[in-house]
Amino acid sequence: MKTEERLEIEGLRGRRFLAGTVKVGGAKNAVLKMMSATILFADRVKMTNVPEIEDVRRTAELLVDLGAEVSFSGDHTCDIDTTNLTKTVITPEISKKLRASIVLTGPLLARFGRVSFPHPGGCVIGRRPIDLFLAGFEALGANVTLKNDLYEIKAKNGQLIGAEIFFKNQSVTATETFLLAGVLAKGKTVLKNCALEPEIISLGEYLKKCGAKISGLGTTTIEIEGGARLHAKGKIYHTIPDRIEAGSFLILATLAGKDVTIADCEPKHLTAVIDFLREAGAEIIVGQNFLRVINRKKPKLIASDLKTHEYPGFPTDLQAPMSVFLTQAVGQSFIFETIFEGRLGHLESLEQMGAKVKLLDAHRAIINGPNELHSRELFSPDLRAGLAYIIAGLVAKGRTTVHNVGYIDRGYENIEGKLTALGAKIKRIHLENETICHFSSEN
């Protein structure tokens, strides 16, 4: 019997009522890549500050299926031992639901000289081709074939050969995949036009501590001198704070907070978001590892144009939550989504809630505000839009229901518990044998 879940949210009618402290968990986009990187190690790796989210569980399932030993403890700690791995086929049933599964291909191919995997999935946010990966593997001396809906990649003579790889588009996942592949490749691998996200630096710095020869982290050119498998020797990987979760809470606090502190975060990773909100009228106090929003009086939020960009620009993963913010700002705002095609689909739901939205094309939209939002029954199409619906529901008048909660659980741990602690009225409803609308997945 299949159980579905939904979230029911009592709106605050635009009042700034939430107060208290909310703690940010470990970064989804850091821990998933580190879990994949354990394939490069000849001993056990311990990770701390690991978020209890669906994507972590799925990655653990993939590793266990490959032959790894994975164990979790109640204090957000995870131990992974991949020394006995023998399998090189990534389970299609799981990887089709998890975009980050493609990162496993780099270390598997580097260690075993072969790997098979299906087209990775996740959330529906436009076309996400893997040509960057296939071309990169070929540049490293591997042969790529497609057979029975599986990509089969084999390195010549069982070992990758270092090469120069230029990414035509800055890609976090591609940068990480080939960073990992280069660690065990023969000779030097040079990656150009690399992404600059802090999650990449966190991953690379830990690998260096464990024996990897990597230079150029934090720049667009990274060089890796291939060598033997790595050894943790008890060194612990501490997952950096999730900047997207912190940014989500920051946007919510600006809209519905009276006095909200966002703790255990890294403000320097959110400079673009903080600056945007401040220019729009938000009062934000920036500490060493916290952010605080105090609304002593109802601030006048001013419309502003939003353009997503690779780090350190405004993150695409916060475009949907920020869209809700713009519905409450005075004036006309222009949104330009430069990273993914089709990531403006959530605006249709906001329009149904009362927002004045004009969709220009797959990348651009106009929002005129402020608008009073009204409750709706909503179906999350992806992780970030789902969180935006929660924010919209809290801003709105009446009771909003959000379905497809599984998408939200992919990246946010105990979201209803954290928001309830701030004073929000939000609860999770478990349903059995009810017909729920689902969307095909791709993130």
C-alpha positions as CSV (number, residue, x, y, z in Angstrom):
1,M,0.0,0.0,0.0
2,K,1.6,3.3,-1.2
3,T,1.6,6.2,1.2
4,E,1.6,9.8,-0.1
5,E,2.2,12.9,1.9
6,R,1.2,16.5,1.7
7,L,1.8,19.7,3.7
8,E,-1.0,21.9,5.0
9,I,0.0,25.5,5.7
10,E,-2.0,28.2,7.5
11,G,-1.1,31.6,5.8
12,L,-0.1,34.6,7.8
13,R,-1.9,37.1,5.5
14,G,1.2,39.1,4.8
15,R,1.9,39.6,8.6
16,R,5.5,39.3,9.8
17,F,5.0,36.9,12.7
18,L,7.7,34.3,12.6
19,A,10.4,34.5,15.3
20,G,13.2,32.4,16.8
21,T,16.3,30.6,15.5
22,V,16.5,28.1,12.7
23,K,19.6,26.0,12.1
24,V,21.0,25.3,8.7
25,G,22.0,21.7,7.9
26,G,24.9,20.3,5.8
27,A,24.9,21.2,2.1
28,K,23.1,18.7,-0.1
29,N,25.3,19.6,-3.1
30,A,28.5,19.0,-1.0
31,V,27.7,15.8,0.8
32,L,26.4,13.9,-2.3
33,K,29.7,14.6,-4.2
34,M,31.8,13.5,-1.2
35,M,29.8,10.3,-0.9
36,S,30.7,9.6,-4.5
37,A,34.3,10.5,-3.9
38,T,34.7,7.7,-1.3
39,I,35.1,5.3,-4.3
40,L,38.6,6.8,-4.7
41,F,39.6,5.7,-1.1
42,A,41.4,2.6,0.1
43,D,40.0,3.0,3.6
44,R,36.9,4.1,5.5
45,V,35.7,7.8,5.3
46,K,33.8,9.5,8.1
47,M,31.5,12.5,7.3
48,T,29.8,14.8,9.7
49,N,27.0,17.3,9.4
50,V,25.3,15.0,6.9
51,P,21.7,16.1,6.3
52,E,18.9,13.6,6.7
53,I,17.4,14.1,3.2
54,E,16.1,11.9,0.5
55,D,19.0,12.4,-1.9
56,V,21.5,11.3,0.7
57,R,19.5,8.1,1.2
58,R,19.3,7.5,-2.5
59,T,23.1,8.0,-2.9
60,A,23.7,5.6,0.0
61,E,21.5,3.0,-1.7
62,L,23.5,3.3,-4.9
63,L,26.8,2.9,-3.1
64,V,25.5,-0.2,-1.1
65,D,24.3,-1.7,-4.4
66,L,27.8,-1.3,-5.7
67,G,29.2,-3.1,-2.7
68,A,30.0,-0.4,-0.3
69,E,29.3,-0.4,3.5
70,V,27.4,2.6,4.5
71,S,26.2,3.4,8.1
72,F,24.5,6.4,9.6
73,S,24.3,7.5,13.2
74,G,21.8,9.8,14.9
75,D,24.2,12.7,15.1
76,H,24.3,13.4,11.4
77,T,27.4,11.2,10.9
78,C,27.9,8.8,8.0
79,D,30.7,6.2,7.6
80,I,31.4,4.8,4.1
81,D,33.8,2.0,3.2
82,T,34.2,1.2,-0.5
83,T,37.2,-1.0,-0.3
84,N,35.3,-4.1,-1.4
85,L,33.5,-2.6,-4.4
86,T,33.4,-4.8,-7.4
87,K,30.3,-3.8,-9.3
88,T,30.4,-1.0,-11.9
89,V,26.8,-0.8,-13.1
90,I,24.9,2.1,-11.5
91,T,21.4,1.0,-10.5
92,P,18.9,2.5,-13.1
93,E,15.9,2.5,-10.8
94,I,17.6,4.9,-8.4
95,S,19.8,6.9,-10.6
96,K,16.9,7.9,-12.9
97,K,15.5,9.8,-9.9
98,L,18.8,11.4,-8.9
99,R,20.7,13.8,-11.1
100,A,23.8,13.8,-8.9
101,S,24.2,10.0,-9.6
102,I,26.2,10.9,-12.6
103,V,29.1,12.0,-10.4
104,L,29.6,8.4,-9.5
105,T,30.7,7.7,-13.0
106,G,34.0,9.7,-12.6
107,P,35.5,7.8,-9.7
108,L,34.1,4.4,-10.9
109,L,35.6,4.8,-14.3
110,A,38.9,6.0,-12.8
111,R,39.2,3.1,-10.4
112,F,37.9,0.2,-12.5
113,G,38.3,1.4,-16.0
114,R,34.6,0.9,-16.8
115,V,31.2,2.0,-15.8
116,S,27.6,1.6,-17.0
117,F,24.7,4.0,-16.2
118,P,21.4,5.2,-17.4
119,H,20.5,8.8,-18.2
120,P,20.3,10.5,-14.8
121,G,17.1,12.0,-13.5
122,G,15.8,14.3,-10.8
123,C,13.5,17.3,-11.2
124,V,11.8,18.7,-14.3
125,I,13.6,22.0,-14.9
126,G,14.4,21.8,-18.6
127,R,16.7,19.9,-20.8
128,R,19.8,18.7,-19.0
129,P,22.0,16.9,-21.5
130,I,25.1,14.9,-20.5
131,D,27.2,15.7,-23.6
132,L,29.7,17.5,-21.4
133,F,30.3,14.2,-19.6
134,L,30.5,12.0,-22.6
135,A,32.9,14.3,-24.4
136,G,35.0,14.5,-21.3
137,F,35.3,10.7,-20.9
138,E,36.3,10.4,-24.5
139,A,39.0,13.1,-24.0
140,L,40.3,10.9,-21.1
141,G,40.7,8.0,-23.5
142,A,37.5,6.1,-22.9
143,N,35.1,4.6,-25.4
144,V,31.4,5.5,-25.0
145,T,28.5,3.4,-26.3
146,L,24.8,3.3,-25.7
147,K,23.3,-0.1,-25.3
148,N,19.9,-1.1,-24.0
149,D,19.3,2.4,-22.6
150,L,22.6,2.2,-20.7
151,Y,25.7,4.2,-21.4
152,E,28.7,1.9,-21.3
153,I,32.1,3.6,-20.9
154,K,35.4,1.7,-21.0
155,A,38.9,3.1,-20.6
156,K,41.5,1.9,-23.0
157,N,43.7,-0.6,-21.3
158,G,41.6,-0.2,-18.2
159,Q,43.0,3.2,-17.2
160,L,42.0,6.8,-17.9
161,I,44.7,9.0,-19.4
162,G,45.1,12.6,-18.2
163,A,44.0,15.3,-20.7
164,E,42.9,18.9,-21.1
165,I,39.1,19.3,-20.9
166,F,37.4,22.6,-21.7
167,F,33.8,22.9,-20.4
168,K,31.7,24.9,-23.0
169,N,29.4,25.8,-20.1
170,Q,30.4,26.2,-16.5
171,S,29.0,23.1,-14.8
172,V,29.3,22.2,-11.1
173,T,28.5,18.6,-11.7
174,A,30.9,18.2,-14.6
175,T,33.7,20.0,-12.8
176,E,33.3,17.6,-9.8
177,T,33.0,14.5,-11.9
178,F,36.2,15.1,-13.8
179,L,38.0,16.4,-10.7
180,L,37.3,13.0,-9.2
181,A,38.2,11.1,-12.4
182,G,41.5,12.9,-12.7
183,V,42.6,11.8,-9.2
184,L,43.3,8.2,-10.4
185,A,44.0,9.0,-14.1
186,K,47.5,8.5,-15.5
187,G,49.3,11.8,-15.8
188,K,48.0,15.3,-15.6
189,T,44.3,16.4,-16.1
190,V,43.6,20.1,-16.7
191,L,40.0,21.3,-16.4
192,K,39.2,24.7,-17.9
193,N,36.2,27.0,-17.5
194,C,35.4,25.2,-14.2
195,A,32.6,26.2,-11.9
196,L,33.5,28.1,-8.8
197,E,31.0,26.9,-6.2
198,P,32.2,26.5,-2.6
199,E,31.0,22.9,-2.6
200,I,33.7,22.2,-5.2
201,I,36.4,23.8,-3.1
202,S,35.2,21.9,0.0
203,L,35.5,18.6,-1.9
204,G,38.8,19.3,-3.4
205,E,40.4,20.5,-0.2
206,Y,39.5,17.3,1.6
207,L,40.8,15.2,-1.2
208,K,44.1,17.1,-1.0
209,K,44.3,16.3,2.7
210,C,44.0,12.6,1.8
211,G,46.7,12.5,-0.8
212,A,45.3,14.0,-4.0
213,K,47.4,16.4,-6.0
214,I,45.1,19.2,-7.0
215,S,45.8,22.9,-7.7
216,G,43.7,25.8,-8.8
217,L,40.6,25.2,-6.6
218,G,38.4,28.3,-6.6
219,T,39.6,29.3,-10.0
220,T,38.4,28.5,-13.5
221,T,41.4,26.2,-14.2
222,I,42.0,23.1,-12.0
223,E,44.9,20.8,-12.5
224,I,45.0,17.2,-11.1
225,E,48.1,15.0,-11.1
226,G,46.9,11.4,-11.1
227,G,48.1,8.9,-8.6
228,A,47.1,6.1,-6.3
229,R,44.0,5.6,-4.3
230,L,43.5,8.0,-1.4
231,H,43.7,7.3,2.3
232,A,41.5,9.2,4.9
233,K,43.5,7.8,7.9
234,G,40.8,9.1,10.2
235,K,40.5,12.5,8.7
236,I,36.9,13.6,8.9
237,Y,35.0,15.4,6.2
238,H,32.8,18.1,7.7
239,T,30.0,19.1,5.4
240,I,29.8,22.8,4.8
241,P,26.4,24.6,5.5
242,D,23.8,24.5,2.8
243,R,23.8,27.9,1.3
244,I,20.5,27.2,-0.6
245,E,18.7,26.2,2.6
246,A,20.1,29.3,4.3
247,G,19.0,31.5,1.5
248,S,15.5,30.0,1.5
249,F,15.1,30.8,5.2
250,L,16.5,34.3,4.6
251,I,13.9,35.0,2.0
252,L,11.1,33.6,4.2
253,A,12.3,35.6,7.2
254,T,12.3,38.8,5.1
255,L,8.7,38.2,4.0
256,A,7.2,36.7,7.2
257,G,9.7,37.2,10.0
258,K,9.5,39.4,13.0
259,D,12.9,38.5,14.4
260,V,14.5,35.4,12.9
261,T,18.1,34.2,13.3
262,I,19.5,31.8,10.7
263,A,22.2,29.9,12.5
264,D,25.1,27.6,11.5
265,C,25.3,29.2,8.0
266,E,28.2,30.7,6.0
267,P,27.1,34.3,5.1
268,K,30.0,34.8,2.6
269,H,28.5,32.1,0.4
270,L,25.3,34.2,0.2
271,T,26.6,37.7,-0.8
272,A,24.5,37.9,-3.9
273,V,21.3,37.0,-2.1
274,I,22.0,39.3,0.9
275,D,22.8,42.3,-1.4
276,F,19.7,41.7,-3.5
277,L,17.4,41.6,-0.4
278,R,19.0,44.6,1.1
279,E,18.6,46.7,-2.0
280,A,15.0,45.6,-2.0
281,G,14.5,47.0,1.5
282,A,15.3,44.1,3.8
283,E,17.1,44.7,7.1
284,I,19.7,41.9,7.5
285,I,22.4,41.6,10.2
286,V,25.4,39.6,9.1
287,G,27.4,37.7,11.7
288,Q,30.3,35.3,11.4
289,N,28.1,32.2,11.1
290,F,24.6,33.6,11.3
291,L,22.1,35.9,9.6
292,R,19.4,37.8,11.5
293,V,16.3,39.5,10.0
294,I,14.6,42.1,12.2
295,N,11.4,43.7,11.0
296,R,10.7,46.4,13.7
297,K,8.1,47.9,11.4
298,K,6.7,46.6,8.1
299,P,9.4,47.5,5.6
300,K,8.5,48.7,2.1
301,L,10.0,46.1,-0.3
302,I,11.0,47.5,-3.6
303,A,10.9,45.7,-6.9
304,S,14.2,44.7,-8.4
305,D,15.4,42.8,-11.5
306,L,16.7,39.3,-10.9
307,K,19.2,37.5,-13.1
308,T,20.5,34.1,-12.1
309,H,24.2,33.3,-12.7
310,E,26.9,30.8,-11.9
311,Y,28.5,31.3,-8.5
312,P,29.3,33.9,-7.1
313,G,26.2,35.2,-8.9
314,F,22.6,34.8,-7.8
315,P,21.9,31.0,-7.5
316,T,19.4,29.5,-9.8
317,D,18.2,27.3,-7.0
318,L,16.9,30.4,-5.2
319,Q,15.1,31.9,-8.2
320,A,11.8,30.2,-7.3
321,P,11.7,31.3,-3.7
322,M,12.8,34.8,-4.7
323,S,10.0,34.9,-7.2
324,V,7.6,34.8,-4.2
325,F,9.5,37.7,-2.6
326,L,9.0,39.7,-5.8
327,T,5.2,39.3,-5.7
328,Q,5.3,41.3,-2.4
329,A,7.6,44.0,-3.7
330,V,6.3,47.4,-4.9
331,G,6.7,47.9,-8.6
332,Q,7.7,45.8,-11.6
333,S,10.4,43.1,-11.4
334,F,12.1,41.3,-14.3
335,I,13.4,37.7,-13.9
336,F,16.0,36.3,-16.2
337,E,16.7,32.6,-15.6
338,T,20.0,32.1,-17.4
339,I,20.9,28.6,-16.2
340,F,18.0,26.2,-16.9
341,E,15.3,26.3,-19.5
342,G,11.8,25.8,-18.2
343,R,12.6,26.8,-14.6
344,L,9.8,29.4,-14.5
345,G,6.9,26.9,-14.4
346,H,6.2,27.7,-10.8
347,L,5.1,31.2,-11.8
348,E,1.8,29.8,-13.2
349,S,0.9,28.6,-9.7
350,L,1.8,31.9,-8.1
351,E,-0.4,33.6,-10.7
352,Q,-3.3,31.3,-9.6
353,M,-2.6,32.5,-6.0
354,G,-3.1,36.1,-7.1
355,A,0.3,37.2,-8.3
356,K,0.5,39.4,-11.4
357,V,2.9,37.5,-13.7
358,K,3.7,37.7,-17.3
359,L,5.8,34.9,-18.8
360,L,7.8,36.2,-21.7
361,D,9.5,32.9,-22.7
362,A,11.2,29.9,-21.1
363,H,13.8,32.1,-19.5
364,R,12.2,35.5,-18.8
365,A,9.2,36.8,-16.9
366,I,7.8,40.0,-15.3
367,I,6.2,40.3,-11.9
368,N,4.1,43.3,-10.8
369,G,3.6,43.8,-7.1
370,P,2.7,43.9,-4.4
371,N,-0.1,41.3,-4.6
372,E,-2.2,39.6,-1.9
373,L,-1.8,35.9,-2.3
374,H,-4.6,33.5,-1.7
375,S,-4.5,29.8,-0.7
376,R,-4.4,27.1,-3.3
377,E,-3.9,23.4,-3.7
378,L,-0.4,23.1,-5.3
379,F,1.6,20.2,-6.7
380,S,5.4,20.5,-6.4
381,P,7.1,20.0,-9.8
382,D,10.6,20.0,-8.3
383,L,12.6,20.6,-5.2
384,R,13.1,24.4,-5.3
385,A,9.6,25.2,-6.6
386,G,8.2,23.1,-3.8
387,L,10.0,25.2,-1.2
388,A,8.8,28.3,-3.0
389,Y,5.2,27.0,-2.6
390,I,5.7,26.7,1.1
391,I,6.9,30.3,1.4
392,A,3.9,31.4,-0.8
393,G,1.5,29.5,1.4
394,L,2.9,31.2,4.6
395,V,2.6,34.6,3.0
396,A,-0.9,33.9,1.6
397,K,-4.4,34.2,3.2
398,G,-6.1,30.9,4.0
399,R,-4.9,27.3,4.0
400,T,-2.6,26.1,1.3
401,T,-2.0,22.5,0.5
402,V,1.3,21.4,-1.1
403,H,1.5,17.9,-2.6
404,N,4.5,15.9,-4.0
405,V,6.3,16.6,-0.7
406,G,8.9,14.0,-1.7
407,Y,10.6,16.6,-3.9
408,I,11.0,19.0,-1.0
409,D,12.4,16.1,1.2
410,R,15.1,15.6,-1.4
411,G,16.9,18.8,-0.2
412,Y,15.3,20.0,3.1
413,E,15.5,18.0,6.3
414,N,12.4,18.2,8.5
415,I,11.2,21.4,6.9
416,E,7.9,21.4,8.8
417,G,9.6,20.9,12.1
418,K,12.1,23.8,11.5
419,L,9.3,26.2,10.4
420,T,7.0,25.2,13.2
421,A,9.7,26.1,15.7
422,L,9.6,29.7,14.2
423,G,5.8,29.8,14.8
424,A,4.5,28.7,11.5
425,K,1.4,26.6,11.3
426,I,2.4,23.8,9.0
427,K,1.8,20.1,9.3
428,R,2.5,17.0,7.3
429,I,-0.4,14.8,6.4
430,H,0.1,11.1,5.5
431,L,-2.3,9.8,2.9
432,E,-3.0,6.2,1.9
433,N,-4.8,5.1,-1.3
434,E,-5.5,8.6,-2.5
435,T,-4.9,9.7,-6.1
436,I,-2.2,12.3,-6.1
437,C,-0.9,14.2,-9.2
438,H,2.7,13.4,-10.0
439,F,5.2,14.9,-12.4
440,S,7.9,13.0,-14.2
441,S,11.2,13.7,-12.6
442,E,14.5,15.1,-13.9
443,N,17.0,17.0,-11.2
